[in-house]
Amino acid sequence: MTLLLSRSDIEKKISYPPTMRKQAKLPPLRSDLSMSVLNTYRQSVKEKKRNEMKQAPMLNFDIVAANKGQLADPTAASTYEEGLALKEQGELEDAKTLLLESVKMGIDTPEVYVNIGEVYKAQGMPIEAIKYFTKSLELSPGQFGDGVWGHVGAFKQRGECYLMLAGNDETATMKAAEEFDKYMQIEQPEFDDLVVAGKAHLDSGNLTRSEELLQAALQINPNDAYLHFNMGELNEKKHDVKTAKFHFSQALACDEDFPKPYLNRAEELLRQQDVPGDENQHLVDALNLCLSVLKLLPTDGPLHLKISNIYDRLGEAYVDSSLAMLTRGLQLSLPDEVMAGAYCRRGVIYIEKEKLDEAISDFTMGLSVDPHHVESLLNRASTYLQRQADGDAHAAATDYETVTSIPSVPPSSLRAPYIYLALWYFDKRLDPKSSYTGLLEKSFHCFTQAYFKGEPLTDHKEKLMVACAVAMNFYPLPEGSPDLQYEELAARSSLALKLLERYYLGRRRLEPTAHSALFVEFQNGCREVKGFGRFHDALERIKGGNEAAKGKKKKK
């Protein structure tokens, strides 16, 4: 590296006030310009020494006067200045248009390319930004202006652009670390530079260089939460768990609100819709943010549940991770309003793993916290039916009865419980310890409730009709009305009577040998039901009247 200005040249440019020039014992007072030139000299010496020590590939800068104003076309200068003004105002698209136009008009300086690169970077277009920062660095040798040697800030800017690409380019983080090192070999790094560069080296796996930079930053500011977090991750990768925990706790001690922005960002990602071709990327990003925050809040039970939920959304491949997070979360302090749901979720995972006893145990634990947790009741009932141990059928019926008693349950969730209960009561009708009529009345009630909730009853037609006949006990026929007409009956219970009519008249046409046991039970009138005989007679008269009417039509 060649220094074109000697020390004597520098000293000539240092201006001293006339009254102070001859006072040798006092330090000279220097103007801003002279101090700038002197600092330039000192910086050049430092750079030369760094070159010799590190033997790093560097640009061979020459210190010469800037030729910034030498533009071929005055209109180009005006266009450039207007573009800069728009950039400062945040009008990035218009600024970019004018800056690019100024290049076409003849401006070919590092400054214009740096500004174009900054606009692209601000617009989230790092690849384009890198191209223009690189162009600026290609023009930098032999130029020096505004106190920025070779526009070395472009190295830093280019490094930040590579970090923006880190999610899509596996080598981007390593490239970013290299750019930051180039910048710091020329410029004295500030605190933020050390932290960002240390993080880049950490992510690229260069732990030694990362520790060197982060320790230097720690000497400048030992009370920065983000710095301590990165120190924690560094020691975690070095398998120094004790030191890692210390730095994670220090991060929270420096700023108790430090995790909030990361959790808020995770929530935003979880609300996003899937992107075609990259369906789970927002979930993966949210997961990584939450796992990072978990290092700061290792005893936060709800955070464990949130992470478990993300694993669930990522699919079956993450079921073990979800289970581990749920188990850890349930070991920590959880609010009652979420504990029942957490046990229920773990129970569902146990069902998928065919661990039915563990699943039932978890549903029971959740119900001990919230006895009316609908999802736990429904899942425990279905698990009882799947296990089929002694007493499980009765236990399932008990859970379903509880579900049907809860007013807030949506209709779609009540179909299965009502159908099960209808069949359960029906099948118990012949139990000598139970009331035949009472159980069939309950069965009919559950059948009708399932029907009203949208459940088709085609598969249970015969059982429904027998239960329906017995349920007529709920609609007793008036005394002394042997000739009660069908219309009057229909007015009392249209659903019950229409179903009875369709079933009875349809099955009666069959040969006796084709009649099922249930139809015989139905036809016998369910002797315990008062008034059924008159209803049976009414149906017979309707049948006879319909057949007579059909006969008259045929004769005509």
HELIX and SHEET records of a PDB file:
HELIX    1   1 ARG A    7  LYS A   13  1                                   7    
HELIX    2   2 ASP A   32  LYS A   54  1                                  23    
HELIX    3   3 PRO A   74  GLN A   89  1                                  16    
HELIX    4   4 LEU A   92  LYS A  104  1                                  13    
HELIX    5   5 PRO A  110  ALA A  122  1                                  13    
HELIX    6   6 PRO A  126  LEU A  139  1                                  14    
HELIX    7   7 GLY A  153  MET A  164  1                                  12    
HELIX    8   8 ALA A  172  ILE A  186  1                                  15    
HELIX    9   9 PHE A  191  ASP A  203  1                                  13    
HELIX   10  10 LEU A  207  ILE A  220  1                                  14    
HELIX   11  11 ALA A  225  LYS A  237  1                                  13    
HELIX   12  12 VAL A  241  CYS A  254  1                                  14    
HELIX   13  13 LYS A  260  ARG A  271  1                                  12    
HELIX   14  14 GLN A  281  LEU A  296  1                                  16    
HELIX   15  15 GLY A  301  LEU A  314  1                                  14    
HELIX   16  16 GLU A  316  TYR A  318  5                                   3    
HELIX   17  17 VAL A  319  GLN A  331  1                                  13    
HELIX   18  18 ASP A  336  GLU A  352  1                                  17    
HELIX   19  19 LEU A  356  VAL A  369  1                                  14    
HELIX   20  20 VAL A  374  ARG A  387  1                                  14    
HELIX   21  21 ASP A  392  THR A  404  1                                  13    
HELIX   22  22 PRO A  411  SER A  413  5                                   3    
HELIX   23  23 ARG A  415  ASP A  427  1                                  13    
HELIX   24  24 TYR A  436  PHE A  452  1                                  17    
HELIX   25  25 THR A  458  HIS A  460  5                                   3    
HELIX   26  26 LYS A  461  ALA A  471  1                                  11    
HELIX   27  27 MET A  472  PHE A  474  5                                   3    
HELIX   28  28 TYR A  486  ARG A  492  1                                   7    
HELIX   29  29 SER A  494  ARG A  508  1                                  15    
HELIX   30  30 PRO A  512  ALA A  514  5                                   3    
HELIX   31  31 ALA A  517  GLN A  523  1                                   7    
HELIX   32  32 PHE A  532  LYS A  555  1                                  24    
SHEET    1   A 2 PHE A 144  GLY A 145  0                                        
SHEET    2   A 2 VAL A 148  TRP A 149 -1                                        
END                                                                             
